[in-house]
């Protein structure tokens, strides 16, 4: 939703549509199910580069803050390349029912295809018929951003009944605009020895890799 708010504010202010090169989210508290408000401000204005911040609030309390670097487009097609590996296509991965691990309506709506290599290591594709914002057209970047948080949970190291590992942030760097309904992830999950973890993914569309996503985790053994 905040990516959509940032793009809506951008298009209201200017007509050259600079691309989002990075989105970073800080999660300040539990997200409510209810009416929320969004606000957007420009932190660093510029003709070719801008830094913009959006805040999602509930009852006057900020719940998520997102910052985006907006970058002017240049013609670099002759240099377009990446060493990130290409994962198998959605039709070549088996379906996986994520509700066997996680509850919730969003998880239930997600169509997931997964190749689990080992605990904490796997690749998967996700799509959902759910609208990001009801009755509004959203961009492919905003739609993709709306699915990124699911990465922390699709290839778990340990059952969430034994260890809690919520993410405190999410940072998405992208070097190509996403296309299509599927979002692909090549994901590694790491737990340190002092309660800190990391979920890191190479993010793809059906044409190939388009960027990376990282989430810092607070890893907490479940009391028994």
Secondary structure, DSSP 8 states (H G I E B T S, - for coil): -HHHHHHHHHHHH-SS--EEEEEEEEE-S---SS--EEEEEEEE--SSEEEEEEEEEETTEEEEEEEEEEE-----GGG----S-----GGGSEE--GGGT--SHHHHHEEEEEEEEETTEEEEEEEE-S-SSTT----HHHHHHTTGGGGTTTS-SS-TTTEEEEESEEEEEESS---SS-EEEEEEEEE-SSSEEEEEEEEEETTEEEEEEEEEEEEEE---
